[in-house]
Amino acid sequence: MKSKTITRLLTLAATAGILGAATFARADITVKGSDTMVILAQKWAEVYMGAHPGKKIQVTGGGTGTGFAALQNQSTDLCNASRKIKAKEIETCIKAFGKRPTEYKVALDGLSVYVSAGNPVKELTIEQLELIFTGKTRNWQAVGGPDAPITIYSRENSSGTYEFFKEHVLKGKDFAASAQTMPGTAAVLQAVAKDKNGIGYGGAAYGAGAKHLAIKKDDSSPALEPTEDNVVKGVYPIWRHLFIYVNPALDKGDVAAYLNWIRSDDGQKVVKEVGYFPLPEILRQK
């Protein structure tokens, strides 16, 4: 009797597992990648599913690098990326599914530099940022602040934002060994907001809770904030595109419809509501 009961329980557990897997697999579209984009991707999914009852979109973060790995091993339909795909990643995708992934520009971002609300520093040049984040400048007094050590908060190296900042601000140099690695932009912002000597960076949509600095290209340039106008015009020194990548073979049906909606007026309205900046009309055609 006991044996029959155990067998029955195991059968029920197995059946539940199968049903659970089926429920999990029922997503029409899976999205993975950039943590910078995850709040935007979740909002897109929420609004789209609300307008298309019965459609299910599953969104997870993990970082741009993680998203590209999932795209390569074909465990996601869409990869969110806060940087362009690398040559090696393209090569791996071609080996995996025979084609180069299709790239879609889906939003604009002014990469922001955060300090605590009480920090008197209001602006920095790109060179000053490089010196701070590489550890050469270690005291706020060197850039017009108080006599206090600078605490650096950074992203993990699987982050597209980390790689973009390293390439475009640090000119390829390594971050200071003292930099504290945080698991996402929200974590960077929270840490900086609580640390009067902290500094960090992240997407424009994460600005609440700390102060973002005006950034100067060099000493003779104006100090600019990451506003929509400055980013769309390309005059803010650390602006960038946000991307979605897809296996061309999957770019049809529900996936194609969703990508088209993201770049439509309705999808771009969500971009602005979240805190990023809509694409100019000319960039929505591809």
C-alpha positions in Angstrom: 0.0 0.0 0.0 2.8 2.3 1.0 4.6 1.5 -2.3 1.4 2.4 -4.3 1.0 5.7 -2.5 4.7 6.6 -3.2 4.3 5.7 -6.8 1.1 7.8 -7.1 2.8 10.8 -5.4 5.8 10.5 -7.8 3.4 10.3 -10.7 1.6 13.4 -9.5 4.9 15.2 -9.0 6.1 14.3 -12.5 2.8 15.4 -14.0 3.0 18.7 -12.1 6.6 19.1 -13.3 5.5 18.6 -16.9 2.6 21.0 -16.5 5.0 23.5 -14.9 7.4 23.2 -17.8 4.6 23.6 -20.3 3.4 26.7 -18.5 6.9 28.1 -18.5 7.3 27.3 -22.2 4.1 28.9 -23.1 5.7 32.4 -23.5 5.2 33.5 -27.1 8.4 35.6 -26.8 11.3 35.4 -24.5 13.6 38.4 -23.9 16.9 38.4 -22.0 19.9 40.6 -21.6 20.8 44.1 -20.5 20.0 45.1 -16.9 20.0 48.7 -18.0 17.1 47.9 -20.3 15.2 45.5 -18.0 12.8 48.1 -16.6 12.1 49.3 -20.2 11.7 45.7 -21.5 9.3 44.8 -18.7 7.2 47.9 -19.3 7.1 47.2 -23.1 5.9 43.6 -22.3 3.3 44.8 -19.8 1.8 47.4 -22.2 1.9 45.1 -25.2 0.3 42.1 -23.4 -2.4 44.5 -22.1 -3.2 45.5 -25.7 -2.9 41.9 -27.0 -4.7 39.5 -24.6 -3.5 36.0 -24.7 0.1 37.0 -25.7 2.8 36.2 -23.2 6.2 37.9 -23.1 8.8 36.7 -20.6 11.6 39.2 -19.7 14.7 38.6 -17.7 17.9 40.6 -17.2 21.4 39.2 -16.3 23.5 41.7 -18.4 24.1 42.3 -22.1 26.8 39.6 -22.2 24.4 37.0 -20.7 21.8 38.0 -23.3 24.2 37.4 -26.2 25.1 34.0 -24.7 21.4 33.1 -24.6 21.0 34.3 -28.2 23.9 32.2 -29.3 22.6 29.0 -27.5 19.1 29.8 -28.8 17.5 30.0 -25.3 16.0 33.4 -25.9 14.2 35.0 -28.8 15.4 38.5 -28.2 18.6 39.9 -26.7 18.5 43.3 -25.1 21.9 45.1 -25.4 23.2 48.4 -24.1 26.2 48.1 -26.5 26.8 46.9 -30.0 27.5 43.2 -30.6 31.2 42.3 -30.8 32.8 40.5 -33.7 33.4 37.4 -31.7 29.7 37.3 -30.6 28.6 37.6 -34.3 31.0 34.7 -35.2 29.5 32.5 -32.4 26.0 33.3 -33.6 26.9 32.4 -37.2 28.3 29.1 -35.9 25.1 28.5 -33.9 22.4 29.4 -36.3 24.1 30.2 -39.6 23.4 33.9 -39.8 24.4 37.2 -38.3 21.8 38.5 -35.8 19.6 41.3 -37.0 20.2 44.5 -35.0 17.4 46.9 -34.1 18.0 50.3 -32.5 15.2 50.7 -30.1 15.9 53.7 -27.9 18.5 56.4 -27.0 20.2 56.8 -23.6 22.4 59.5 -22.0 24.7 57.5 -19.8 24.5 59.3 -16.5 27.2 59.8 -13.8 25.7 59.9 -10.3 26.9 61.4 -7.0 25.0 61.8 -3.7 22.6 64.6 -3.5 24.8 66.4 -0.9 27.9 66.4 -3.1 28.8 70.0 -4.1 30.4 68.9 -7.4 28.1 69.7 -10.3 30.1 68.9 -13.4 33.1 66.9 -14.6 35.0 66.5 -17.8 35.5 63.1 -19.6 39.2 63.3 -18.6 38.3 63.8 -14.9 35.9 60.8 -15.1 38.7 58.7 -16.6 41.1 59.7 -13.8 38.5 59.0 -11.1 37.3 55.7 -12.4 40.8 54.4 -13.1 41.9 55.3 -9.6 44.4 58.1 -10.4 42.2 60.7 -8.8 41.2 59.5 -5.3 40.0 62.6 -3.5 37.0 64.8 -4.2 39.2 67.9 -3.5 41.0 67.4 -6.8 37.8 68.1 -8.7 36.4 70.9 -6.6 34.7 68.8 -3.9 35.4 68.3 -0.2 38.6 66.8 1.2 37.2 63.2 1.2 38.2 59.9 -0.5 36.2 59.0 -3.6 34.3 55.7 -3.5 33.7 54.2 -6.9 30.7 52.0 -7.7 30.7 50.1 -11.0 28.9 47.4 -12.9 29.9 43.7 -13.3 32.0 43.0 -16.4 29.1 41.1 -18.1 27.3 44.5 -18.3 27.1 46.3 -21.6 27.1 49.6 -19.7 30.3 48.6 -18.0 31.9 47.9 -21.4 30.5 51.0 -23.0 31.8 53.2 -20.1 35.2 51.5 -20.2 35.6 52.0 -23.9 34.2 55.6 -24.3 35.1 57.1 -21.0 38.2 55.2 -19.7 39.5 54.8 -23.3 39.9 51.0 -22.7 41.8 51.3 -19.4 40.8 49.1 -16.4 38.6 50.3 -13.6 40.3 51.0 -10.3 40.9 47.9 -8.3 39.1 49.6 -5.4 35.9 49.9 -7.5 32.9 48.2 -5.9 31.1 46.0 -8.3 27.3 46.1 -8.1 24.8 43.7 -9.7 22.8 46.3 -11.6 22.2 49.9 -12.2 19.6 50.2 -9.5 22.1 48.8 -7.0 24.7 51.4 -8.2 22.2 54.2 -7.7 21.2 53.0 -4.3 24.8 52.7 -3.1 25.7 56.2 -4.4 22.5 57.7 -2.8 23.6 56.4 0.6 27.3 57.3 0.3 28.2 61.0 0.5 31.6 60.2 -1.2 30.3 57.8 -3.8 30.2 58.0 -7.6 28.7 55.7 -10.1 27.2 55.5 -13.6 24.2 54.1 -15.3 21.3 54.6 -17.7 19.3 57.9 -17.7 16.1 56.1 -16.5 17.7 55.4 -13.1 18.3 58.9 -12.0 15.9 59.1 -9.0 17.5 59.1 -5.6 20.9 60.7 -6.5 22.2 63.6 -8.4 23.5 63.3 -12.0 26.4 65.5 -13.0 26.7 67.7 -16.1 29.4 66.3 -18.3 32.0 68.3 -20.4 33.7 66.8 -23.4 36.8 68.8 -22.4 37.8 71.9 -20.5 36.7 74.3 -23.3 33.3 72.6 -23.9 30.0 73.4 -22.2 28.8 71.2 -19.3 25.7 69.3 -20.6 23.1 67.2 -18.8 21.7 64.0 -20.4 18.4 65.7 -21.5 16.4 64.4 -24.4 17.4 67.3 -26.6 21.1 66.9 -25.9 21.0 63.2 -26.4 19.0 63.2 -29.6 21.3 65.9 -31.1 24.3 63.8 -30.1 26.0 66.6 -28.2 25.9 65.0 -24.7 29.4 63.4 -24.5 28.3 59.9 -23.4 25.1 59.1 -25.3 24.4 55.8 -26.9 21.8 53.6 -28.6 20.0 50.8 -26.9 19.5 47.7 -29.0 17.6 44.5 -29.5 19.2 41.6 -31.4 17.3 38.6 -33.0 18.1 35.5 -34.9 16.8 36.4 -38.4 15.0 33.0 -38.7 12.8 34.1 -35.7 12.1 37.6 -37.0 8.5 36.7 -38.1 5.1 36.2 -36.7 4.7 37.3 -33.0 8.4 38.3 -32.7 8.3 40.6 -35.8 5.0 42.1 -34.7 6.4 42.9 -31.3 9.6 44.4 -32.7 7.5 46.6 -35.0 5.4 47.7 -32.1 8.4 48.6 -30.0 9.6 51.0 -32.7 6.1 52.4 -33.4 4.8 55.6 -31.8 3.1 53.5 -29.0 6.3 51.6 -28.2 8.4 54.7 -28.3 5.9 56.5 -26.0 6.8 53.8 -23.4 10.5 54.6 -23.9 9.9 58.2 -22.8 7.6 57.2 -19.9 10.3 54.9 -18.5 13.0 57.7 -18.7 15.0 56.9 -21.9 14.6 58.8 -25.1 12.6 57.8 -28.2 14.3 57.2 -31.5 14.2 59.8 -34.2 11.7 58.7 -36.9 14.5 58.0 -39.4 16.0 55.3 -37.2 12.7 53.5 -36.7 12.6 52.2 -40.3 15.0 49.2 -39.7 
